[in-house]
Amino acid sequence: MLNNMSLLQNPKQRKLLFSAGLSWMFDAMDVGMISFVVAALAKEWGLGPEKIGYLTSINSIGMAVGAAAAGILADRFGRKSVLLWTLLIFSLASGLSAFAAGYAMLCVLRFIAGFGLGGELPVASTLVSESMPAKERGRAVVLLESFWAVGWIVSALIAYFVIPDYGWRVAFAIGAVPALYALYLRRAIDDSPRFAEIQKKAPVPLRSRIATVWSGEYRRSTIMLWILWFTVVFSYYGMFLWLPTVMVIKGFSLVRSFEYVLIMTLAQLPGYFTAAYFIEKFGRKFVLVIYLLLTAVSAAWFGNSNTEGMLMAAGICLSFFNLGAWGGMYAYTPELYPTAIRSTGAGLATSFGRIGGIIAPTLVGVMVGNEVGIGSIFMIFFGTIIIGALAVLFLGKETKGMELS
């Protein structure tokens, strides 16, 4: 891990990584919060599995629209300004969710929050990727992604200590805090030198950017990324947004399920850190393929576990390998496009992936409502993740050590 520490010795890079990382942490806190809140809402509002699925899918619809819009805008107006606006949008919508009077209003606010969330993530990873030297780039973006685990841990702690005693509204109100952080971020970070250089030239029209993403030179990478993003997002949101509820279905109390999910979430951090180490040692494809295959095995194991010990062990492995793969995916994606279309290409891939995040929670809700076994549901995720690993293996190209064009 000494190599990870060398990255932190450059003050400017360290400041960017931690500044963008904290915004990433707030994103994860909000996404994690909804997974715990729906478990509480199911009891308070009497929501069935289908309505829970729709609520989590609405969030993903917003993320899909936000990812495409922010990616396109960031190539035109800059990474920094789009990052700030998306952070403000999602934090304000999250805070307002605390005052939702009913299910429909909460769905609208979760769409808006999702728009900001979905837009911020690809823009932040693009900014960090462009601002780091080639030998540190992949590791820096994986370490950026590790803040996602911190955000989930914070949301799990809030769920465990706040929701049972103070209710879900207080948990959402805490989600408004990032709006204040955006004011700090406005002065703390700058656009990447690469983007600043591109800005001196005439801007590339949107139609030309999208055409280039699908041109012969980049088509193979685009197809691979869209498959990868869809399969990873589909499986992640299908599994992790339902994790507290699945634990309740398997017979644990609400508080007990929050406690177990918190423990599982802690395993995300070493997953990120090992991926950050391996990604510069063995390459992007190695990390993605190995971690995705082990995620698939963990999903099958978790879905078919019956004892408390087996559930915990499988859940810990699921968190470890799945989030390590996420780190690799965010590091890999911006490296496959040149600076003029980088944010557009990353945003479109992310947006397409979010369609998986729309489908999966609703699909799980319908299947649970029709009394399909958890083991069968998780085998669907097993197969989906295998497809993503094969796409990287056969269609992906290695970008380790490459200078960004």
DANOR-V520613 format. One record per helix or strand of 2 or more residues. SS is the DSSP state (@ for helix, = for strand). FROM is the first residue (numbers start at 0). TO is the last residue. If there is no record, write none. Layout:
ss->SS from->FROM to->TO
ss->SS from->FROM to->TO
//
This chain:
ss->@ from->1 to->6
ss->@ from->10 to->43
ss->@ from->48 to->76
ss->@ from->78 to->98
ss->@ from->102 to->130
ss->@ from->133 to->165
ss->@ from->167 to->173
ss->@ from->177 to->187
ss->@ from->192 to->198
ss->@ from->205 to->212
ss->@ from->218 to->239
ss->@ from->242 to->248
ss->@ from->253 to->280
ss->@ from->283 to->302
ss->@ from->307 to->335
ss->@ from->338 to->368
ss->@ from->373 to->394
//
